[in-house]
Amino acid sequence: MNLSVNIGKLGLKNPVMTASGTFGYGEEYAEFVDLASLGAIVVKGLSLLPREGNPPPRIVETPAGMLNAIGLQNIGVESFIEEKLPFLRQFNVPVIANFFGDSVDEYVAAAERLSDVQGIDGLEMNISCPNKQAGWLVFGTDPEVTSEVVSAVRKVTGLPLIVKLSPNVTDIALMARVAEDAGADAVSLINTLSGMAIDIKTRRPKLANITGGLSGPAIKPIGIRMVWDVFRAVNIPIIGSGGIMDGDDAIEYMLAGAAAVAVGTANFVSPTATVDVLSGIKDYMTTNGIKDISSIKGGLIWEREDL
């Protein structure tokens, strides 16, 4: 049974990764999960300087999911390198640093710094952030802005570069092609969908930020459809995420075209979710006589009349 997959030039022992923002900096889950057993650890999103995030309440449970408005709280690039990365270096697992900025210059500076230290094997750009230099237009919703920021980061790093796409767009395939043309080695999708919830007793929003990002099983059909759209549009690997709770969910994403999967909200439900998903993938392979997990990528059987 061969579980290994490649994300550009980054080799993973299996296709199960953590989704940024749901697994802390890795150490938080170490007592529940053998970190070395994972395909890769994607750490909580990092900015150049520490951020406090949004005021509470900033998490709300919803039917089949949750809304979050954490506000990208993090300890900053330097504190991560000094305080968190040494712990991760002891494990035989690729570490992927998720990062973001409020401007192209901030993205570039963060990428340069993260590329300059031992123990980081890849970068994941979160482009679902507003660009303060362009009237707070979200980087990942405008093709020209996406191209500009990805191209700028590509010039300053030799590490595998993954671009995490925003699903809050009209044409996700177009955005993936733009990222590919600008130098991305892979794309990750989907990020959370914009949503909100209201307390009908107080008539107030349940989140202090009013709106937040919807994740969990409720968004899985959207994530799978977007992976399918992107798979037919680009030639670079896709990391699928959104509502993956077990091995069957992961297999759906891979049949749609994902080379690997990222487990997110499930980590809040069960701290062993990542290894449980991996176990489910192995069971599927055994039951169906599959020797190489990569052989099912994009293996959806369909005919035009099925649509």
C-alpha atoms as one frame of an Amber mdcrd trajectory, in Angstrom:
protein
   0.000   0.000   0.000   1.600   3.248  -1.176   0.189   6.294   0.607   2.871
   8.766  -0.449   1.937  11.813  -2.531   3.789  14.775  -3.972   2.784  18.417
  -3.647   5.122  19.947  -6.180   8.615  19.007  -5.034   7.389  18.381  -1.491
   6.996  14.679  -0.740   4.464  13.546   1.873   4.350  10.060   3.417   0.540
  10.174   3.171  -2.106  12.628   1.920  -3.475  13.777   5.302  -2.527  17.304
   6.354  -3.826  19.666   9.004  -5.772  22.750   7.992  -4.327  26.037   9.146
  -6.009  27.555  12.162  -7.407  24.266  13.451  -4.298  22.519  14.795  -2.537
  25.359  16.580   1.211  25.247  16.058   1.261  21.432  16.323   2.357  21.089
  19.918  -1.209  21.574  21.170  -2.225  18.223  19.643   0.953  16.264  20.324
  -0.512  14.352  23.283  -3.378  13.095  21.119  -1.701  12.516  17.741   1.657
  11.090  16.699   2.683  14.120  14.670   5.204  12.059  12.701   2.342   9.935
  11.344   0.810  12.850   9.423   1.507  13.804   5.835   2.252  17.403   6.832
   1.508  19.921   9.547   0.157  23.267   8.392   0.488  25.686  11.278  -1.794
  28.493  12.381  -1.610  31.513  10.060   1.283  33.864  10.714   1.699  37.595
  10.190   4.852  39.674  10.444   3.773  41.069  13.809   1.594  39.443  16.494
  -2.164  39.958  16.275  -4.727  39.850  19.062  -7.591  38.992  16.756 -11.235
  39.958  17.136 -13.090  40.416  20.439 -15.325  37.586  21.672 -17.660  35.970
  21.033 -15.852  34.765  17.943 -16.978  31.154  17.502 -20.578  30.022  17.006
 -21.786  26.478  16.428 -24.145  26.108  13.461 -26.098  23.202  11.999 -23.409
  20.869  10.562 -20.593  23.324  11.126 -19.371  26.439  12.849 -18.781  30.123
  12.227 -15.527  31.689  13.338 -14.281  35.248  13.421 -10.999  34.711  15.231
  -9.446  37.583  13.317  -6.222  35.737  12.477  -4.886  35.919  16.027  -1.285
  34.699  16.089   2.076  35.156  17.799   3.855  36.555  14.741   6.590  35.176
  12.521   9.535  35.802  14.855   7.918  34.256  17.931   6.891  31.230  15.870
  10.457  30.723  14.671  11.926  31.121  18.142   9.279  29.470  20.327   7.270
  26.973  18.267   9.425  25.738  15.414  12.073  24.055  17.639   9.409  21.658
  18.960   8.300  20.689  15.441  11.862  20.035  14.258  12.055  16.864  16.355
   9.409  15.119  14.237   9.902  13.533  10.852   7.051  15.450   9.253   7.012
  18.336   6.767   6.080  21.668   8.327   4.167  24.126   6.161   3.924  27.705
   7.384   0.662  29.425   6.551   1.101  33.199   6.320  -0.744  36.348   5.332
  -0.433  40.132   5.175  -2.350  43.354   4.726  -0.220  44.390   1.767   1.991
  42.877  -0.910   5.042  44.102   0.986   3.920  42.289   4.145   3.379  39.033
   2.257   6.826  39.324   0.720   8.549  40.127   4.005   6.860  37.232   5.808
   7.705  34.788   3.006  11.347  35.905   2.966  11.739  35.452   6.716  10.017
  32.064   6.811  12.125  30.836   3.903  15.311  31.694   5.734  15.042  29.217
   8.625  15.650  25.496   8.983  12.626  23.322   9.635  10.057  24.921   7.328
   9.420  22.754   4.277   6.771  24.750   2.465   4.684  27.912   2.505   0.925
  28.330   2.252  -0.346  31.787   1.339  -3.713  32.734   2.763  -5.035  35.200
   0.203  -8.473  35.537   1.806  -7.259  38.745   3.427  -8.065  42.387   2.630
  -5.411  44.495   0.921  -5.207  47.806   2.773  -3.298  49.316  -0.166  -6.176
  48.594  -2.532  -9.093  49.870  -0.515  -9.283  46.616   1.500 -10.125  44.588
  -1.577  -9.596  40.929  -0.699  -6.438  39.573  -2.353  -8.111  36.347  -3.417
 -11.172  37.804  -5.113  -9.541  39.885  -7.842  -7.435  38.112 -10.493  -5.021
  41.015 -10.979  -4.402  41.440  -7.260  -3.975  37.674  -6.825  -1.453  37.573
  -9.643   0.480  40.495  -8.195   0.850  39.097  -4.690   1.595  35.504  -5.727
   4.186  36.662  -8.287   5.860  38.864  -5.691   6.118  36.037  -3.162   7.300
  33.567  -5.798  10.312  35.793  -6.466  11.546  35.657  -2.875  11.148  31.996
  -1.943  12.476  28.724  -3.260  10.205  26.697  -0.987   7.143  24.910  -2.366
   4.458  27.579  -2.572   0.819  26.682  -1.938  -1.884  29.294  -2.500  -5.001
  28.885  -0.345  -7.909  30.153  -2.416 -11.010  31.962  -1.243 -14.301  30.248
  -2.151 -16.094  33.592  -2.038 -15.631  34.160  -5.768 -17.659  33.675  -8.925
 -15.114  31.486 -10.745 -12.768  29.451  -8.543 -11.149  27.813 -11.584 -10.113
  31.212 -12.936  -8.493  32.141  -9.629  -6.630  28.822  -9.561  -5.288  29.390
 -13.085  -4.137  32.866 -12.083  -2.296  31.434  -9.074  -0.700  28.748 -11.239
   0.420  31.257 -13.868   1.895  33.470 -11.132   4.108  30.665  -9.872   2.130
  28.616  -7.347   3.292  25.013  -6.954  -0.124  23.956  -5.631  -3.476  25.367
  -4.587  -5.451  24.647  -1.434  -9.237  24.869  -1.378 -11.521  25.715   0.071
 -11.176  28.304   2.785 -14.256  29.216   4.842 -17.402  30.678   3.319 -18.677
  34.021   4.551 -21.719  33.742   6.818 -23.473  35.086   9.899 -25.841  34.082
  12.688 -28.369  36.109  14.709 -29.653  35.642  18.254 -33.389  36.111  17.751
 -33.971  36.842  21.461 -31.604  39.795  21.576 -31.754  40.549  17.842 -27.998
  40.882  17.947 -25.366  39.068  15.879 -23.954  36.024  17.621 -20.436  37.028
  16.566 -18.947  40.285  17.806 -17.559  40.731  14.299 -21.109  40.215  12.905
 -19.885  37.961  10.079 -17.480  35.037  10.107 -16.225  32.062   8.161 -18.400
  28.965   7.867 -16.645  25.589   8.042 -17.526  21.976   8.763 -19.637  19.287
   7.037 -22.117  21.873   5.737 -19.582  23.160   3.214 -18.246  19.794   2.008
 -20.409  19.606  -1.161 -19.211  23.080  -2.138 -15.587  22.174  -1.485 -15.819
  19.004  -3.551 -17.449  20.838  -6.448 -14.769  23.513  -6.398 -11.972  20.923
  -6.335 -13.608  19.243  -9.347 -13.784  22.576 -11.200 -10.146  23.403 -10.425
  -8.877  19.901 -11.228 -10.037  20.340 -14.812  -8.489  23.811 -15.060  -4.910
  23.540 -13.732  -1.895  21.251 -13.937  -0.650  21.739 -10.372  -1.657  19.647
  -7.331  -4.766  20.472  -5.319  -5.146  20.145  -1.555  -8.825  19.628  -0.747
 -10.466  20.760   2.468 -13.845  21.668   3.864 -15.949  19.383   6.037 -13.653
  16.352   6.044 -14.699  14.321   9.083 -13.639  10.808   8.124 -11.831   8.751
   5.518 -14.827   8.574   3.197 -14.946  12.378   3.009 -11.251  12.446   2.119
 -11.767   9.868  -0.636 -14.547  12.010  -2.132 -12.169  14.944  -2.382  -9.480
  12.796  -3.969 -11.874  11.326  -6.524 -12.794  14.908  -7.420  -9.125  15.685
  -8.081  -7.341  16.433  -4.796  -3.823  15.046  -4.396  -4.000  15.536  -0.617
  -6.522  16.664   1.967  -6.461  19.028   4.944  -8.501  18.213   8.039  -9.838
  21.273   9.851 -13.032  21.630  11.881 -12.990  17.904  12.696  -9.996  18.585
  14.967 -12.323  20.537  17.273 -14.768  17.636  17.392 -12.126  14.967  17.965
  -8.431  15.674  18.610  -7.540  12.413  16.835  -9.459  13.356  13.674  -6.394
  13.479  11.427  -5.194   9.966  12.232  -8.776   8.691  12.124  -9.123  10.083
   8.595  -5.856   8.401   7.632  -7.082   5.096   9.048 -10.283   5.440   7.020
  -8.282   6.012   3.842  -6.270   2.856   4.510  -9.488   0.881   5.080 -10.900
   2.109   1.771  -7.741   1.108  -0.054  -7.754  -2.356   1.512 -11.443  -2.955
   0.811 -11.137  -1.845  -2.812  -7.752  -3.404  -3.600  -6.059  -0.039  -4.188
  -2.286  -0.203  -3.975  -1.403   3.434  -4.682  -3.504   6.267  -3.257  -2.498
   8.594  -6.099  -4.219   6.262  -8.566  -7.654   7.480  -7.460  -6.905  11.195
  -7.918  -9.528  12.616 -10.254 -11.008   9.136 -10.622 -14.615  10.257 -10.665
 -16.567   8.208 -13.211 -19.029  10.412 -14.997 -20.756  10.914 -18.313 -22.218
  14.092 -19.742 -25.741  12.681 -19.341 -25.097  12.288 -15.596 -24.992  16.071
 -15.207
